[in-house]
Amino acid sequence: MSERLQPGDVAPAFTLPDADGNEVSLADHKGRKVIVYFYPAALTPGCTKQACDFTDNLELLAGAGYDVIGISPDKPEKLAKFREKENLKVTLLGDTDKTVLEAYAAFGEKMNYGKTYMGVIRSTFVVDEEGKIERALYNVRATGHVAKIIKDLGV
């Protein structure tokens, strides 16, 4: 498992397929701030709430210079269903082999009901215009998280 990222670290580069199968890279967003968030699975209650919260605040965030990218281990076909069903506007990327999740230390040991297992650690990163980590938030909650980010960023 990777070391957790800290503010000032260079954000690990990535290129992943979006819901339509198009390649999207972090480098495509150079010169803009990017909120990259990792979530366990499309079409699940908590992840739906989080994605809808980001979509509802996308205009506000974009107006403040932030792009938003959501990454999960889902295949593009599932991401497309998620986007259509929930009318999502955020960019959704699929990391089926979990290399990007691991690079951001957003995949690792979790505990639920006393059982330990490997899974996606719900995490959010704010990447600055130069590609450096501005904020690294691990083990965030699906509900209320977007409002907290907006408040913390002063948007």
Salt bridges, closest charged atoms under 4 A:
ASP20 OD1 - ARG83 NH2 2.91
ASP53 OD1 - LYS49 NZ 2.94
ASP67 OD2 - HIS29 ND1 2.74
ASP67 OD1 - ARG32 NE 2.93
ASP74 OD1 - LYS78 NZ 3.43
GLU84 OE2 - ARG83 NE 2.84
GLU86 OE2 - LYS85 NZ 3.29
GLU134 OE1 - LYS33 NZ 3.03
ASP152 OD2 - LYS148 NZ 2.77
